[in-house]
Amino acid sequence: MVGNTFKPNPNSNPSAAQNSNPNSGFNSSSTSSAKPRSQGQDIYIGEGVVIQGTFNVPGKAEIHGTVNGELRADNLLVGLQGKITGKVTAREMDVLGEINKEIHCEEYLHIRASGVVSGALEYCDLEIDRGGRFAGSMVQKPSRVK
């Protein structure tokens, strides 16, 4: 499937693609301060899907395929098979897969035991599970959460 391009369909049903995956949940305590959002502001990229470009997701981006380019989201989940290469910006990140290059986490980054993050990282709060890996440079920014 390499070379397929993803273009959101404004007529599609956004609830049909939402979370049948048990790995997709964010810690409810960490998102309790998040503003409520309507359906249709989330994106799900499934295993085997390869997309390239610039993506601005006001809600949650759940990546189980491959993204090359720039991705901005409120919440980001990179699943076990997920891989992102490029500039990534999100308020919260939960990484079971892989993120490479330039990573800007505005609040909380959790690298799970299977997760790999490499490149230039800016973050506020960071948690790395045993087995999780980080390679590159990191800069901790002051927390905006009070």
DASUL-V141162 format. One record per pair of residues at least 12 apart in sequence whose ideal C-beta (glycine too) atoms are under 8 Angstrom apart, sorted by the first residue. I is the first residue (numbers start at 1). GAP is how many residues later the second one is. Records with the same first field share a line. If there is no record, write none. Layout:
BEGIN
I: GAP + GAP
END
This chain:
BEGIN
1: 47 + 48 + 49
2: 48
3: 47
4: 45 + 46 + 47
5: 46 + 47 + 48
6: 39 + 43 + 45 + 47
8: 35
14: 25 + 26 + 28
15: 24
17: 27
18: 21 + 24 + 26
19: 25 + 43
21: 41 + 43 + 58
23: 54 + 56 + 57 + 73
24: 38 + 53 + 55
26: 34 + 49 + 51 + 66 + 68
27: 83
30: 62 + 78
31: 44 + 61
33: 112
34: 40 + 41 + 57
37: 21 + 22 + 37
41: 16 + 17 + 18 + 19
42: 15 + 17 + 18 + 19 + 20
43: 12 + 14 + 16 + 17 + 18 + 19 + 30
44: 18 + 20
45: 16 + 17 + 18 + 19 + 20 + 21 + 22 + 37
46: 18 + 19
47: 17 + 18 + 32 + 34
48: 17
49: 15 + 16 + 17
50: 15 + 16 + 18
51: 14 + 15 + 16 + 17 + 18
52: 15 + 16 + 17
53: 16 + 17
54: 15 + 16 + 17
55: 12 + 14 + 15 + 16 + 17 + 18
56: 16 + 17
57: 14 + 15 + 16 + 17
58: 15 + 16
59: 14 + 15 + 16
60: 13 + 14 + 15 + 16 + 17
61: 12 + 14 + 15 + 16 + 29
62: 15 + 17
63: 13 + 14 + 15 + 16 + 19 + 20 + 21 + 34
64: 15 + 16 + 17 + 18 + 33
65: 16 + 17 + 18
66: 16 + 17 + 18 + 19
67: 15 + 16 + 17 + 18 + 19
68: 16 + 17 + 18
69: 17 + 18
70: 16 + 17 + 18
71: 13 + 15 + 16 + 17 + 18 + 19
72: 16 + 17 + 18
73: 16 + 17 + 18
74: 16 + 17 + 18
75: 15 + 16 + 17 + 18 + 19
76: 12 + 14 + 16 + 17 + 18
77: 16 + 17 + 19
78: 15 + 16 + 17 + 18 + 19 + 20 + 21 + 37
79: 17 + 18
80: 16 + 17 + 34
81: 16
82: 14 + 15 + 16
83: 14 + 15 + 16 + 17
84: 13 + 14 + 15 + 16
85: 14 + 15 + 16
86: 14 + 15 + 16
87: 14 + 15 + 17
88: 13 + 14 + 15 + 16
89: 15 + 16 + 17
90: 14 + 15 + 16
91: 14 + 15 + 16 + 17
92: 13 + 14 + 15 + 16 + 17
93: 12 + 15 + 16 + 17
94: 16 + 18
95: 14 + 15 + 16 + 17 + 20 + 21 + 22 + 37
96: 16 + 18 + 19
97: 17 + 18 + 19
98: 17 + 18 + 19 + 20
99: 17 + 18 + 19 + 20
100: 17 + 18 + 19
101: 17 + 18 + 19
102: 17 + 18
103: 14 + 16 + 17 + 18 + 19 + 20
104: 18
105: 16 + 17 + 18 + 19 + 21
106: 18 + 38
107: 17 + 18 + 36 + 37 + 38
108: 15 + 16 + 17 + 18 + 19
109: 12 + 14 + 16 + 17 + 18
110: 16 + 17 + 18 + 19
111: 15 + 16 + 17 + 18 + 21 + 22 + 23
112: 17 + 20
113: 16 + 17 + 18 + 19
114: 17 + 18
115: 13 + 14 + 17 + 18
116: 16 + 17 + 18 + 19
117: 16 + 17 + 18 + 19
118: 15 + 16 + 17 + 18
119: 17 + 18
120: 16 + 17 + 18
121: 13 + 15 + 16 + 17 + 18
122: 16 + 17 + 19
123: 15 + 16 + 17 + 18
124: 16 + 17 + 18 + 19 + 20 + 21
125: 18
126: 12 + 14
END
